[in-house]
Amino acid sequence: MHCLQQLDATERNALLAEAASWSMAHAREALPEQAVLALKAGAPACHLLGTIDGTLVYAQGQSTSSALEFVSMADRLPVELLDAALECAEGRGRDLAIWTRHVSSEGLAPPCGASLRLDREILRLQGRLDGHLVPGMPEDVSISAFQPGHDEAEFLELNARAFADHPEQGAMSQADLSLRFRQSWFDPEGFLVLRQHGAMIAFCWTKVHREPWGDIGEIYVIGVDPRLAGRGLGRLAVSAGLDHLAGLGLAEAMLYVEATNEPAIGLYRSLGLSESWRDRRWTTGS
Ligand SMILES: CC(C)(COP(=O)(O)OP(=O)(O)OC[C@H]1O[C@@H](n2cnc3c(N)ncnc32)[C@H](O)[C@@H]1OP(=O)(O)O)[C@@H](O)C(=O)NCCC(=O)NCCS
């Protein structure tokens, strides 16, 4: 199996069809959003695609500052795919990083010809939407929907500060934002912005997944101005987001959070969300 820089339309369509069918059978995404966006946009990546024992396998590798980082389709990580990923990374003089998805806290390193170390975990939390109460709003704080064409710069500045320690979210650019606004799920009414004296101080961006296997709401991005942390704004923002999702008739909500993000996990657990699975990243790096 060799690394392809681009997939042709036939390969891409076969892959997306296989991902859709797996997702339907397992009621979960076969590939994370970033990988699907890269695939649909025909973005350059290290694509490993092949058939092993009659089963289509695929992994997409993207360069990070230190590694070639792979995510595979449909939790399929046969040793042949891993070895090909390792060879690609070594050929480029990079460390290999690879995700095992939908596992528990006991999930082991995948079988690979190199020793792998766990270096990142993302938890998926889920809970029911009934019975949430939005806490009382301070008098000088207002909540409104994001205004496309007006709020972008202020949001990106606040997002960068709120997520200064988060490798991907903190680096969100205008282009990343525009790409999301063009997705069919985007609804400014579900992108809640908290303001104090006119200035944006927190946000809760929700996303509704209308999947063939069921509908679910997501707390997609939530952030509070770090200068105002610990004053109840996070609880207010997430509660307002959950309330918005419940108002759409959804029964359940989910979200992803770094396993090291104790403040956020504490907040979500206190709102009744609990772990359904986690994704773990393994690396050959030190
Ligand atoms: C996570 C975040 C939204 C919390 O916002 P906040 O306004 O500081 O939080 P609140 O004051 O509303 O606190 C709500 C709950 O969060 C938890 N929490 C907040 N700060 C905490 C801390 N430093 N340590 C542990 N738990 C904490 C507690 O459970 C708290 O409940 P309590 O006040 O009853 O104890 C905020 O820290 C933030 O924007 N972080 C950066 C962006 C981010 O990580 N977003 C989540 C990505 S999934």
The ligand as an SDF file (V2000), in Angstrom:
LIG
                    3D

 48 50  0  0  0  0  0  0  0  0999 V2000
  -14.3300   25.4260   30.0570 C   0  0  0  0  0  0  0  0  0  0  0  0
  -14.8490   26.8560   30.1740 C   0  0  0  0  0  0  0  0  0  0  0  0
  -15.8940   27.0920   29.0970 C   0  0  0  0  0  0  0  0  0  0  0  0
  -15.4710   27.0360   31.5620 C   0  0  0  0  0  0  0  0  0  0  0  0
  -16.0140   28.3550   31.6060 O   0  0  0  0  0  0  0  0  0  0  0  0
  -16.0790   29.1810   32.9730 P   0  0  0  0  0  0  0  0  0  0  0  0
  -16.9130   30.3690   32.7250 O   0  0  0  0  0  0  0  0  0  0  0  0
  -14.7180   29.4120   33.4840 O   0  0  0  0  0  0  0  0  0  0  0  0
  -16.8040   28.1190   33.9110 O   0  0  0  0  0  0  0  0  0  0  0  0
  -17.9440   28.4110   35.0110 P   0  0  0  0  0  0  0  0  0  0  0  0
  -17.4980   29.5310   35.8790 O   0  0  0  0  0  0  0  0  0  0  0  0
  -19.2550   28.5480   34.3370 O   0  0  0  0  0  0  0  0  0  0  0  0
  -17.8850   27.0570   35.8530 O   0  0  0  0  0  0  0  0  0  0  0  0
  -18.7610   25.9960   35.5500 C   0  0  0  0  0  0  0  0  0  0  0  0
  -18.1850   24.6900   36.0160 C   0  0  0  0  0  0  0  0  0  0  0  0
  -17.0100   24.3870   35.2890 O   0  0  0  0  0  0  0  0  0  0  0  0
  -16.0990   23.6600   36.1160 C   0  0  0  0  0  0  0  0  0  0  0  0
  -14.8790   24.4510   36.2360 N   0  0  0  0  0  0  0  0  0  0  0  0
  -14.7030   25.7440   35.8620 C   0  0  0  0  0  0  0  0  0  0  0  0
  -13.4250   26.1140   36.0780 N   0  0  0  0  0  0  0  0  0  0  0  0
  -12.8070   25.0270   36.6100 C   0  0  0  0  0  0  0  0  0  0  0  0
  -11.4690   24.7550   37.0060 C   0  0  0  0  0  0  0  0  0  0  0  0
  -10.5080   25.6930   36.9180 N   0  0  0  0  0  0  0  0  0  0  0  0
  -11.1670   23.5130   37.4460 N   0  0  0  0  0  0  0  0  0  0  0  0
  -12.1200   22.5460   37.5140 C   0  0  0  0  0  0  0  0  0  0  0  0
  -13.4110   22.7600   37.1550 N   0  0  0  0  0  0  0  0  0  0  0  0
  -13.7410   23.9720   36.7080 C   0  0  0  0  0  0  0  0  0  0  0  0
  -16.7900   23.4760   37.4340 C   0  0  0  0  0  0  0  0  0  0  0  0
  -17.5190   22.2600   37.3690 O   0  0  0  0  0  0  0  0  0  0  0  0
  -17.7380   24.6560   37.4540 C   0  0  0  0  0  0  0  0  0  0  0  0
  -18.8540   24.4070   38.2520 O   0  0  0  0  0  0  0  0  0  0  0  0
  -18.9520   25.0690   39.7150 P   0  0  0  0  0  0  0  0  0  0  0  0
  -18.7630   26.5290   39.5180 O   0  0  0  0  0  0  0  0  0  0  0  0
  -20.3020   24.6660   40.1820 O   0  0  0  0  0  0  0  0  0  0  0  0
  -17.8210   24.4490   40.4810 O   0  0  0  0  0  0  0  0  0  0  0  0
  -13.6910   27.8860   30.0370 C   0  0  0  0  0  0  0  0  0  0  0  0
  -12.6830   27.5310   30.9390 O   0  0  0  0  0  0  0  0  0  0  0  0
  -13.0900   27.9900   28.6660 C   0  0  0  0  0  0  0  0  0  0  0  0
  -13.5210   28.7820   27.8210 O   0  0  0  0  0  0  0  0  0  0  0  0
  -12.0290   27.2260   28.4170 N   0  0  0  0  0  0  0  0  0  0  0  0
  -11.2830   27.3100   27.1520 C   0  0  0  0  0  0  0  0  0  0  0  0
  -12.0760   26.7880   25.9920 C   0  0  0  0  0  0  0  0  0  0  0  0
  -12.4680   25.3500   26.2120 C   0  0  0  0  0  0  0  0  0  0  0  0
  -11.6860   24.5610   26.7200 O   0  0  0  0  0  0  0  0  0  0  0  0
  -13.6790   24.9920   25.7910 N   0  0  0  0  0  0  0  0  0  0  0  0
  -14.1820   23.6490   25.9220 C   0  0  0  0  0  0  0  0  0  0  0  0
  -13.7030   22.8240   24.7880 C   0  0  0  0  0  0  0  0  0  0  0  0
  -14.5580   21.2820   24.7280 S   0  0  0  0  0  0  0  0  0  0  0  0
  1  2  1  0
  2  3  1  0
  2  4  1  0
  2 36  1  0
  4  5  1  0
  5  6  1  0
  6  7  2  0
  6  8  1  0
  6  9  1  0
  9 10  1  0
 10 11  2  0
 10 12  1  0
 10 13  1  0
 13 14  1  0
 14 15  1  0
 15 16  1  0
 15 30  1  0
 16 17  1  0
 17 18  1  0
 17 28  1  0
 18 19  1  0
 18 27  1  0
 19 20  2  0
 20 21  1  0
 21 22  1  0
 21 27  2  0
 22 23  1  0
 22 24  2  0
 24 25  1  0
 25 26  2  0
 26 27  1  0
 28 29  1  0
 28 30  1  0
 30 31  1  0
 31 32  1  0
 32 33  2  0
 32 34  1  0
 32 35  1  0
 36 37  1  0
 36 38  1  0
 38 39  2  0
 38 40  1  0
 40 41  1  0
 41 42  1  0
 42 43  1  0
 43 44  2  0
 43 45  1  0
 45 46  1  0
 46 47  1  0
 47 48  1  0
M  END
$$$$
